[in-house]
């Protein structure tokens, strides 16, 4: 429980230092908490018994950007941990987004694109996999905000996760 607080503190210190060193520098950060549930039914052929996989993850997503008033450098970190309901095992999904670009507009709105590397898996039901995610995020509005995130992930080194 202490790790997200440490990450937030570091992000605020870095952002404050950079902003005070150069007035032309603009930036921002988001920290979102999510609770995700996945339900998958897999049947190998018509005669086999289908296997059911239920996975629940609690995730924290810290993304930020720094640059000029219109374009900047984007980075992010996604940490998700949870379990499998059926098998009682551990499940995880982590990603680091070291490369990205951010576009700022309309005073408080932005659009970011990031490329990353990560890992995911669940004991007993899902092979561990190396992941290569591409992600787009946006935030529009001032008082009431509209947030969005789209993500596509390529899985590598996972024999039973070809779909």
C-alpha positions, 0 to 999 in steps of 0.5 A: 500500500505504501508504493503508490504514495511514494510514486506520487510523491516523487512525481510531484517533486520532479514536476515542481522542480522542473516547473520552477527551473524553467517557466516555459516548461509545462507538464501534468500527471494522472494517477488512476486506480482501477478494479478490473475483472476478466472472464474467459471461457475456453473450449478446445473442441466440441467434446471437451469440458470448457474451462472457465477463468475469472481474474480480478486485478486492482491497478494503479496507473501513473502517467505524466508528461513534460514539455512545452505548452503544446507538445511534450514527452510522455512516460507512464507506469501501470501496476496491477495485481490480483488473483484468480477466483477459480484457482486461488492463484496470483495474477499480475499485469505490469507495464512501463511506458518509457517512450511517448508523446503528449499534445496539450490543448484548450488549457487543461486538455491533453492527448498522449500516445505511449509505447511500452514493455511489460509482463502479465500472467496468472498462476495456474490459468494463464502463462506468463507473457512479455507484453508490448503495449501501445496506448492512447489516453486523453482528458478533455474538459475543465470542471467535468472531465471526459477521460479515455484510454485505448490499449493494444498489446502484443503478447510474446513468449506465451504458448497458451495465449495465442489468441 
